[in-house]
Every structure is written in structure tokens, then in C-alpha cells.
Amino acid sequence: MLRIAVCDDDKSDRDRVNGLLDEYLKEKDVNAEVRLFDHPDKLLEECEEFRPQIYILDIVMPMVTGIQAARDLRWDQPDAQIIFATSESSYALESFDVNPINYILKPVEREKLFSTLDLAISRVKDEGEKSISVKGKKGFHTLRLNEIMYIDYRNHVVSYHLSDGEAVSTATLRIGFSEYLENNHQGTDFIRCHESIAVNVAAIDKLTKTDITLRNDEVIPVSKSRYPEVVDRYMEYRF
């Protein structure tokens, strides 16, 4: 399901965008969850978990501008599509350092918003819908990529640790961890951070030379020998 966040401290502007979004989603037959925010602090706090693919942000808001909020969002969600809707044209140049998809002046026009949403949706990379199949002792499990925090290997069993604290394990394997990763995870989604652990790069919230803090606040180790490669992959993902 598509996830969209709208943040504007002006209720009339917020309601107008929400009404146009409702029209658009019905007209295009798009299934989406839309959440409205009246302050950027609430947006930043809730969207750590909600993780919208599309943001529609006012720029002039109290305490934190939409551009400042977008910088924080862009760090955590480099693939998110950001749309600015504002009455101030003077911020146009400054806004482009967060790579917005468009800059719409208020009052937001239907045609302008609809064409921008068409472009945003075409660019959305919905990691939430990307999934993998894991063969366990009692059959196959389908796991969404954004639910997986990390993978570990113990006693010839690979376990997928999920954001809710649960774990899904394979049957006993006849191969080592390196071969398992090569056979099942050749892409860039996971990076080996320890001899027996591979982390989902998108799940990393904080990285130090010894530890990784994940989105669900769980902490896993980083070995000294693997730290440089983890940093490179992490920065490549972020930027």
C-alpha cells in the first residue's frame, strides 16, 4: 500500500491538499494511507515507523521549516519523493538541496498536484512490497524486506530477525554462511557486518566502529575488519 504524509501548520491549506489527494486516489484507483500532520516534529517522530514513500510539505512552519524537516527525512529515506507546497517562492533555490520532485505554490492547483503525484508514484520504489521467501522446517515463509532487521548464522541455521522482535529460521543447512548469502542475497540489500551477521542496510539507524543501532532500537556488533565495507555500503545507500 502506498503511504503519503502531508505536513502543513495551516488547517485550511492542509485540508485542501487532503481533499485533492482524496480526489486523486479515487480517480486513479490507487490504494493509499494518508496521514496529516500540523507540526514537523510530529511528522519526524511518527514517520520513523510509518515511512511514507511520498511527502507533501509546507516550507514555512513554526520552529522547523519544511526544508529542515526534509533534510532529516532524506537522511533516513533517500528514496522518498518530496513535494513542497508553499506560498513563499523565495525558498525555491534553497529547497533543491533535498532533491524535491516539485515545488508548488499555494493555493495548490488540482492539475499541478495531480501531475506531480503521477510523477512521484512512477518513481516510488516500494521496499515495503519487496519480499523474500525463506525455507523453514515446516515450509516456506514470505517476509517483507522492510520487516527484516538482520540475519544471523548459528549452528548451521540462518535466522531472520524482524522489526517486531520475532525471528524466522531456516532448516539446518549443509553450507556455511558465506555460501548461503551468495546463493540467496547477492544484491545490495544486506551487508555482512560480522562473521555470523548480515544487516539490512535500510534498517540501520546509527553506525559506529563497534555497533549498529537498528530502526527497532536493537543493537548488533560490527567487526573491525568489516567496518570499512559497512560504512561504504551505508553511505552509498544514504546518498
N, C-alpha and C positions, 0 to 999 in steps of 0.2 A: 504494500500500500504506500502511495505517495504521502510524504509528510511535509507540511508547509507551515511556517511560522510568520506571523505578522506582528511587528512591534511599532507602535505609534502612541505617544502620550496624549494625542488629541482624539477624543472619543468619536467625533463626527468623521474625521478622516479614517480612523480605524474601521468604523462601521461601513464606510463607503467601500474601502478595499475588500472587506469581508463580503459585502453584498455582491461585488463584481466577481470575486473568487467563486462564490456560490453559483452565479450565473455561468461562469466559465466551465466549472466542473460538471454541471448538469448538461450544458450544451455539448461538451466534448466527451461525455460519458466516462469521466475519469474518477476513480475511487481514491479519495484522499482524506487524510485527517488534517484539519486546520486548527491551529491554536493561536489565540490572540494574546498579546502582552502590552501592558501600558507603561512598562518601565524596562530599560535594557538589563538591569540587574536580575529581574525575574526571568527574562529571556535567557541570559547566560547560565543561570542556575538550572532551569528546567531542561534546557536543550542539551545539556551534557548527557541526559538519559534519553530524551525524545529524539534527538539527532535528525532534524529536518533536512531534506535534500534541497529545499528552496526557502530562502528568507526574503521577506519584503520589509525593508527597514526605513523608518523615517530617519533623517540625519540630525535635525535639531531637537534634542531631548534633554531633560534635566540630568545633571551630574555626568552622564556618559553619552557622548554623541553616537549616532548610528555608525559612523566610520570607526570609532574606537571599538565599539562592540563587534563590528565586522572583522577587525584585526584579530580579536580574541577568537572569534568563531572560525576564521580562516586557518588559524594555527591548529585547531582541533579537527576541523573538517575541510581539508584542502579541496575536496571535490564539490563542496556545496555551491549552489547557484545563488548569488546575492543580487537583489534588485533594490535600488534606492528609490524611494518616493518622497519628495521633499518640495517645500515651497521656496527653498533657497538655491538659486542657480550658482551662487558663488563657490559652492563646495564641490563642483563637478570635477575639477582637476585633482583636488586632494583625494577624492573618493577612489580614483583609479589605481591607487597602490594596493587595494584589496581585490582588484580584478572583478568588479561587478559586471553582471551581464547587461545591465542597463541602468540609466539614471532618468527617472520620470518626474517631471514637475507636476505639482499639485495645482488644481484639482486633477486627480488621476482620471484619465480618459479611458473609456472602455476599450476602444480599438488598440490603444497603445499598450495597455496592460495585457490584453489577450494575445497580441503578437509576441510580447516579451515572454509570457508564460509558455507559448508554443516553443520558443527557442530554449527556454530553461528546461522544460520537460524532455526535449530532444537530447539535451546534454547530460541529463541525470544519469549517474552510474549508481544504480540501486544496489548497494552492497548488502542491504537487508534481505534482498531476494536471492542473492547468490548463496548456494548451498553445496554441501558435500555429503557423500554417503560413507558411513563407517560400518564395517562388518564386525558385529559383535558375536558373542557366544550364541545368542538366540535370534540372530538375523540382522538385517540392516537397519541403521538409524540414519535419518536425514537431519543434518544440523545446518542451521543458517550460519554463514560465516561471521556475521556481526555478533553472534552469541558466543563464539569461541574466543577465550582469552589466551590460552596457551595449550601446548601439547607436551606431555612428558612420557618418558620410557622407563619402565621398571619391571624387572623380572620377565623380560620378553613380552610385555604388554604395553601398548600405547594407550594413553588416556587423554581424552579431550575435555579440558576444564572450561566450563561455561560461566557466563556472567552471573547466573543465579547461585553459583556455588556447587552445582551438580557436576558430575563427571560421567562421560560415556567411554567405555573401554572396549578395545578390540579383544578378539580371542588371542590365545597365546601364539606368538609369532616364531617363525623359524629364521627370521632375518634380523639384522641389527637395526638400530635407529637411523643410521645414515642411509641405508638402503630403503627403509620404509619411507623416509622423507623424499628421496629421489623418485620413488615409484608413485607417490601419492600427492606430493606438494612441490612440484617443480617451478611453480610461479613465484610471484613476489609477495604473496600474502603472509607467508611465515618466514621467520629468520631464526636460525639456531643461535641461542644466546648462552647456552651451557651444553656440556657434554650430553645431557639427557633431557634438555628442554628446548622447544622451539616456540617462540612467541608470535602471536598475531600482531603484525606491525600496527594495524589500525586500532588495536586495543591499548597501546602504550599511552599512558598519561604523563609519565615523568621518567626520565632516564638518567642514571648516574653511572659512575665507573664500576659500581658494585651491585646495583639493584635496578629493577624496573618496577615502577608502580603502575598498575593497570587501571582501566576505567572503573572497575568494581572495587578499587582500593586494595586489591590483593598485591602482594609484593613477591617477586621472584628474582633469583640471582642472575648476575651476568658474570661470566668468567673473563679474566683479564685478557686471554688470548682471543676471545670472540668480540670483545667490546668495540674495536675499530669497525668491524663489519656491521655490527648492530647500529652504530652511530650513522654510518653511511646510508644504510637502508632506511633508517628512521628519518633522516634529514631529506632523503630523496622523496619519501612519502609525503612529508610535511610541505615541501616546497615544489 
